[in-house]
Amino acid sequence: MGETGRRLGPREGDREALRGYFDFFKHLSAVGTAVLVVVLVLYRDLYLDPMLALLALAAFGVCVVASFYGMFVAMGDGSPQESGSLLRGLLYVAVTGLGGAVVSLVAGIATSMF
């Protein structure tokens, strides 16, 4: 707490770290949403295996939800020391969701071609 009773904000370096997390989650959610639309189009046009398409959609959903939640945490008033482990965990969940979705999408395309 400061002299006026207001909570002191994070240091400038901490704000830059939070801004970096926010930007990364923003771009990750944009990529996840764009590829989600591609999955829906490919499912309709290529007749992908429904199970693999649902797995890809669920993984992309996990990626986008973790990214949005990470953006909200990064916008909060806390410092990276307080929310750093949460942001790092959300980052791992979002990237893993995106990777899993891409793998299941590639597997779905590969099985539909043969």
N, C-alpha and C positions, 0 to 999 in steps of 0.2 A: 504494500500500500504506500502511496505517496503522501506528501505532507497535506494535501487537500482531501485525502480520503479516497481518491480515485486509484484504481488499480493501475499499476505501471504496466505499460505494454512491453512486448518483447524487444530485445535489442535489435538493432538494424540488421545484423548478420542472421539473427533468428528469423526475422521477417523475410529475408531473402530465401532462406531455406524453406519456409512455409510457402512462399510464392513459387518456388521451384517444384515443390510437391503438387501444388494446385495446378500449375501448368502441365505437369506430366499426367496427372489424372484427367485433366481436360482433354488432352490429345488422345489419351488411351480410350476415353469414353467416346470420342468422335470416331476413332478407328473401329472400335467395337460395334458402334451403332451402324456405321457404313457397311461393315462386313456382315452384320446381321441382315441388312436389306439384301445383300448379295446372296446370302444363304436362302432367303425366302424366294428370290427369283430363280436360283438354280434348282431349288426343290421343285418348283412348278415346271421348269423347262426341261430338266434332265431326269426327272423322276427318281430322285435320290431315295435310298433306303429310308423309310420313315423313322426307324429307330435311330439311325445315325444323324438324321436331320434334327430330330428332337434333342439328341444329346448335344449337337452343335448349338442349337438355339438356347438350351439351358446353360451351357458354358458361356455363351455370349451374354446371356442375362446376368450371370454371376459377375462377369467382367464389368458390365455397365453399372450394376448396382454398387459394386465395391468401388468403382471409380467415382460415382456420384457421392457416396458416403465419404470417401477420401477427400473430395473437394470441400464438403461441408466441414470436416474436421480441420482441414488446412485453413479454412476461413475463420475458425474460432479464435478466441482470445488467448488460448493457451500457448505456451512456448513449445518448441520442438522437443525439449527435454521431457515435458509432460506427455505429449502426444506422439513422440517419435516412434515408439514401438508399435503403437496402433497404426500409424501411417505406414510404417514399413510392412506390417502384417497385411494391411489392405492392399498395398502395392504388390506383394507376393500373390495374394488371392486374385487380383485383377489380371496380372500377367499370366498366372497359371490358367485362369479361365480362358483368356484369349488364346493361349497356346493349345489347350485342350480342344477348344472349338475349331481351331485351324486343323489340327490333326484329325478330328472326326469328320470335318468337311472334306479333307483330302481323301480320307478313307471312303467316304460316301461317294465321292466322284469316281474314285478308282473302281469301286464295286459296281457302279452303274454302267461303266463303260464295257465291262466284260460279261 
